């Protein structure tokens, strides 16, 4: 794939997901759906700053894409699994 094609795909993906940061976090979480992540793990794995990770996790939580649980100042995060048989 050419660089121009990759750039175009990235641009379209950013438009769809809102930011490259959000895309990186979603990619990490969805590639490990059973794993629970601490914010600092997400920061390390994605190369994003803690502030960026916190902001995007809050956005994703508000959108209903993931669930955050507080634990001593650090939230742990896992993707929300779709319910089977709910008709949605």
C-alpha positions as CSV (number, residue, x, y, z in Angstrom):
1,X,0.0,0.0,0.0
2,X,1.3,3.4,-0.9
3,X,1.9,6.2,1.6
4,X,-0.7,8.2,0.0
5,X,-3.3,5.4,0.4
6,X,-2.3,4.9,4.1
7,X,-2.6,8.7,4.7
8,X,-6.0,8.7,3.1
9,X,-7.2,5.7,5.2
10,X,-5.9,7.4,8.4
11,X,-7.6,10.6,7.5
12,X,-10.9,8.9,6.9
13,X,-10.5,6.8,10.1
14,X,-9.8,10.0,12.2
15,X,-12.9,11.6,10.8
16,X,-14.9,8.4,11.8
17,X,-13.4,8.0,15.3
18,X,-12.7,11.7,16.1
19,X,-8.9,11.5,16.7
20,X,-5.9,9.3,16.1
21,X,-5.5,9.0,19.9
22,X,-9.0,7.6,20.3
23,X,-8.3,5.2,17.4
24,X,-5.1,4.0,19.1
25,X,-6.9,3.4,22.4
26,X,-9.8,1.6,20.7
27,X,-7.4,-0.6,18.7
28,X,-5.6,-1.6,21.9
29,X,-8.7,-2.4,23.8
30,X,-10.4,-4.2,21.0
31,X,-7.4,-6.3,20.3
32,X,-7.5,-7.6,23.9
33,X,-11.2,-7.7,24.6
34,X,-11.0,-9.8,27.8
35,X,-8.1,-7.8,29.3
36,X,-8.6,-5.0,31.8
37,X,-6.2,-2.1,31.4
38,X,-5.0,0.6,33.8
39,X,-4.7,4.1,32.4
40,X,-0.9,3.9,32.7
41,X,-0.8,0.6,30.7
42,X,-2.8,2.2,28.0
43,X,-0.4,5.2,28.1
44,X,2.6,2.9,27.8
45,X,1.1,0.7,25.1
46,X,-0.2,3.5,22.9
47,X,2.6,6.1,23.4
48,X,0.1,8.7,24.4
49,X,0.3,11.1,27.4
50,X,-1.6,10.3,30.5
51,X,-3.7,13.4,30.1
52,X,-4.7,12.4,26.5
53,X,-5.5,8.8,27.7
54,X,-7.7,10.2,30.5
55,X,-9.5,12.5,28.1
56,X,-10.2,9.9,25.5
57,X,-11.2,7.3,28.1
58,X,-13.8,9.8,29.4
59,X,-15.1,10.4,25.9
60,X,-15.3,6.7,25.2
61,X,-17.0,6.1,28.5
62,X,-19.6,8.8,27.8
63,X,-20.2,7.3,24.3
64,X,-20.9,3.9,26.0
65,X,-18.0,2.1,24.3
66,X,-16.2,1.2,27.4
67,X,-16.6,0.9,31.1
68,X,-14.4,2.5,33.7
69,X,-13.9,1.4,37.2
70,X,-12.1,3.5,39.8
71,X,-9.4,1.9,41.9
72,X,-7.2,4.1,44.1
73,X,-7.1,7.0,41.7
74,X,-6.4,4.9,38.6
75,X,-9.3,3.7,36.5
76,X,-9.3,0.3,35.0
77,X,-10.9,-0.1,31.6
78,X,-12.5,-2.7,29.5
79,X,-14.6,-2.6,26.3
80,X,-18.3,-3.1,26.8
81,X,-19.3,-6.4,25.2
82,X,-22.5,-6.4,23.1
83,X,-25.4,-8.3,24.6
84,X,-26.5,-11.2,22.5
85,X,-30.2,-11.7,22.0
86,X,-31.1,-8.1,23.0
87,X,-32.4,-7.4,19.5
88,X,-29.9,-4.6,18.9
